[in-house]
């Protein structure tokens, strides 16, 4: 998982306070005097794991379509207790993490991990937790994975689980994908295992 960041723009007083306490936080703190410098950085690195803190509601960054407004906090009603500020930051981080984890693109499909749904533009189907685990595991591997590897890594058993159980789960998952999406190649069966 990525390390989240708080980006403070044109708000040096707040940056100085948080910077003094940065050793207490599990997020990075960045400061930009000019919002255009921040935009250049975002475009250059294509990052989106940040929360932006501004001091004014009418800040030009609010109108910029490259910035997700859901990642922005505005503190125009000061003073504000530090603990209240940290609560707001943490709530934003939780929402951001939930949103990040909830959507994953795999080939031509969108996988919603929180709802356990796989979909394309036309069809959505519900998956079991084990089906999600299989898809995630295979998606993270470049090479075909053997039944024994799946047994060890996805089920967490060494020899107690029958290989038939793994093969049955994959068979049912492939059958479900074929039935609803007419896709026989989502999980491919090779001589040495399975691959997405």
C-alpha positions in Angstrom: 0.0 0.0 0.0 1.1 3.5 -0.7 2.1 6.0 2.0 -0.4 8.8 2.1 0.5 12.5 2.0 -0.8 15.7 3.2 -0.1 18.6 0.8 -0.4 22.0 2.3 -0.7 24.8 -0.3 -0.1 28.5 0.5 -0.7 27.9 4.2 2.8 28.2 5.8 1.6 28.5 9.4 -0.1 25.1 9.3 2.8 23.5 7.5 5.2 24.7 10.2 3.0 23.3 13.0 2.6 19.9 11.3 6.2 19.7 10.3 7.3 20.1 13.9 5.1 17.1 14.8 5.7 15.0 11.7 7.5 12.2 13.7 4.0 11.5 15.2 2.2 11.0 11.9 2.1 8.0 9.5 1.8 10.3 6.5 4.2 12.5 4.6 3.8 16.3 4.8 4.5 18.5 1.8 4.4 22.3 1.4 3.8 24.3 -1.8 3.9 28.1 -1.7 2.3 28.2 -5.2 -0.5 25.9 -6.3 0.9 25.8 -9.9 4.0 24.1 -8.6 1.8 21.5 -7.0 -0.1 21.0 -10.2 3.1 20.6 -12.2 4.2 17.9 -9.7 0.9 16.1 -10.0 1.0 16.1 -13.7 4.7 14.9 -13.7 4.3 12.1 -11.3 0.6 11.3 -11.8 0.1 10.9 -8.1 -3.3 10.8 -6.3 -2.5 9.6 -2.8 -2.7 12.9 -1.2 -5.0 15.2 0.7 -4.8 18.9 0.0 -5.2 21.5 2.6 -6.2 25.0 1.7 -7.0 28.1 3.6 -9.7 29.6 1.3 -12.9 28.3 -0.2 -12.3 30.4 -3.3 -8.8 29.1 -3.9 -8.1 28.6 -7.7 -7.1 25.0 -7.1 -10.7 24.2 -6.2 -11.8 25.0 -9.8 -9.1 22.9 -11.4 -10.5 19.8 -13.0 -7.2 17.8 -12.4 -7.9 17.8 -8.7 -10.4 15.5 -7.1 -12.5 17.7 -4.8 -13.0 14.8 -2.4 -9.3 15.0 -1.5 -9.5 18.6 -0.4 -9.8 20.1 3.0 -10.5 23.8 3.5 -9.8 25.5 6.8 -11.1 29.0 6.5 -12.6 29.0 9.9 -9.6 29.4 12.2 -8.4 28.9 14.9 -8.9 25.1 14.8 -7.8 22.7 17.5 -5.0 20.4 16.3 -6.8 17.3 17.3 -9.9 18.4 15.2 -7.6 19.0 12.3 -6.0 15.5 12.6 -9.5 13.9 12.9 -10.5 15.5 9.6 -7.3 14.4 7.9 -7.7 10.8 9.2 -11.3 10.7 8.0 -10.2 11.8 4.5 -7.5 9.2 4.5 -9.9 6.4 5.5 -12.3 7.5 2.7 -9.5 7.7 0.2 -8.1 4.2 1.2 -11.6 2.7 0.9 -12.1 4.2 -2.5 -8.6 3.1 -3.6 -9.1 -0.4 -2.4 -12.6 -0.7 -3.7 -11.8 -0.5 -7.5 -9.3 -2.4 -9.4 -9.0 -2.9 -13.2 -8.1 -6.3 -14.5 -8.0 -6.7 -18.2 -11.4 -5.4 -19.5 -13.0 -5.8 -16.1 -13.6 -3.7 -13.0 -13.2 -5.4 -9.7 -15.0 -3.8 -6.7 -13.3 -5.4 -3.7 -15.6 -4.0 -1.1 -18.8 -5.1 -2.9 -17.2 -8.2 -4.3 -18.4 -7.5 -7.8 -16.7 -8.0 -11.1 -18.1 -6.1 -14.1 -17.5 -4.8 -17.5 -19.5 -2.2 -19.3 -22.6 -4.4 -19.6 -22.7 -7.1 -16.9 -21.9 -7.3 -13.2 -21.7 -10.4 -11.1 -21.2 -11.1 -7.5 -18.1 -13.1 -6.4 -17.2 -15.1 -3.3 -14.4 -14.0 -1.0 -12.3 -16.9 -2.2 -12.9 -16.0 -5.9 -11.7 -12.5 -5.2 -8.6 -13.9 -3.5 -7.9 -16.2 -6.4 -8.3 -13.3 -8.9 -6.1 -11.0 -6.9 -3.4 -13.6 -6.4 -3.3 -14.6 -10.1 -3.4 -11.0 -11.2 -0.3 -10.1 -9.2 1.7 -12.9 -10.8 3.4 -12.7 -14.2 3.7 -16.5 -14.7 1.2 -19.3 -14.4 0.7 -20.5 -10.9 0.5 -24.1 -10.0 -2.3 -25.7 -8.0 0.1 -26.3 -5.2 1.2 -22.6 -5.1 -2.5 -21.5 -5.1 -3.1 -24.0 -2.3 -0.3 -22.7 -0.2 -0.7 -19.0 -0.9 -4.5 -18.5 -1.2 -5.7 -21.2 1.2 -2.7 -21.0 3.5 -2.5 -24.8 3.8 0.5 -26.9 2.9 -0.7 -30.5 2.4 -4.0 -30.9 4.3 -6.1 -29.4 1.5 -6.8 -31.6 -1.5 -5.7 -30.2 -4.8 -9.1 -31.1 -6.0 -10.6 -28.2 -3.9 -8.4 -25.6 -5.6 -9.2 -27.0 -9.0 -12.9 -27.0 -8.2 -12.9 -23.4 -7.1 -11.0 -22.3 -10.2 -13.3 -24.4 -12.4 -16.4 -22.7 -11.0 -14.9 -19.3 -11.3 -13.9 -19.8 -14.9 -17.4 -21.2 -15.6 -19.0 -18.2 -14.0 -16.9 -15.8 -16.0 -17.6 -17.7 -19.2 -21.4 -17.8 -18.5 -21.9 -14.1 -17.7 -19.1 -12.5 -19.8 -18.7 -15.1 -22.6 -15.0 -15.0 -21.8 -13.1 -18.2 -21.8 -9.6 -16.6 -21.5 -9.9 -14.6 -18.3 -8.2 -17.4 -16.3 -6.1 -19.5 -18.7 -5.1 -23.0 -17.8 -1.5 -23.9 -18.7 0.4 -27.1 -18.3 2.1 -25.6 -15.2 -0.9 -23.8 -13.7 -3.3 -20.9 -14.0 -2.8 -17.4 -15.2 -4.8 -14.2 -15.7 
